[in-house]
Amino acid sequence: QVPLVESGGGSVQAGGSLRLSCAASVSTYSAYCMGWFRQVPGKEREGVANIASDGGTSYADSVKGRFTISKDNAKKTLYLEMNNLKPEDTAMYYCVSLKDTRAVAKWSCNNGYSNFDYWGQGTQVTVSS
């Protein structure tokens, strides 16, 4: 059973928009901290955005003002709204989460936390110039 399932990736032109979704289960949806990472082949994974228990969010400098992370606790779904996409946003995007039994402080979640338990299989985003 795949713990997290991403969808919504695709190919767009620069300036376009995409909305990624991440469906979790009861045991893989964390009330404390969830996020999105991305990776380009040959490069390290990069944290894109996190969202904490109170809805507080944090973003990589490269996406601030363009991307918005949100969640629906009832649907156990995480989202990433991506606007004004640039070619450098091209990457595989991964949803991440904690075990439901692990707690992470809000300040930690929104200050570069990266020790997640679950990773999705990824969804490809390609932005052409």
Rosetta blueprint (number, residue, H / E / L):
1 Q L
2 V L
3 P L
4 L E
5 V E
6 E E
7 S E
8 G L
9 G L
10 G E
11 S E
12 V E
13 Q E
14 A L
15 G L
16 G L
17 S L
18 L E
19 R E
20 L E
21 S E
22 C E
23 A E
24 A E
25 S L
26 V L
27 S L
28 T L
29 Y L
30 S L
31 A L
32 Y L
33 C E
34 M E
35 G E
36 W E
37 F E
38 R E
39 Q E
40 V L
41 P L
42 G L
43 K L
44 E L
45 R L
46 E E
47 G E
48 V E
49 A E
50 N E
51 I E
52 A E
53 S L
54 D L
55 G L
56 G L
57 T E
58 S E
59 Y E
60 A L
61 D L
62 S L
63 V L
64 K L
65 G L
66 R L
67 F E
68 T E
69 I E
70 S E
71 K E
72 D E
73 N L
74 A L
75 K L
76 K L
77 T E
78 L E
79 Y E
80 L E
81 E E
82 M E
83 N L
84 N L
85 L L
86 K L
87 P H
88 E H
89 D H
90 T L
91 A E
92 M E
93 Y E
94 Y E
95 C E
96 V E
97 S E
98 L L
99 K L
100 D L
101 T L
102 R L
103 A L
104 V L
105 A L
106 K H
107 W H
108 S H
109 C H
110 N L
111 N L
112 G L
113 Y L
114 S L
115 N L
116 F L
117 D L
118 Y E
119 W E
120 G L
121 Q L
122 G L
123 T E
124 Q E
125 V E
126 T E
127 V E
128 S E
129 S L
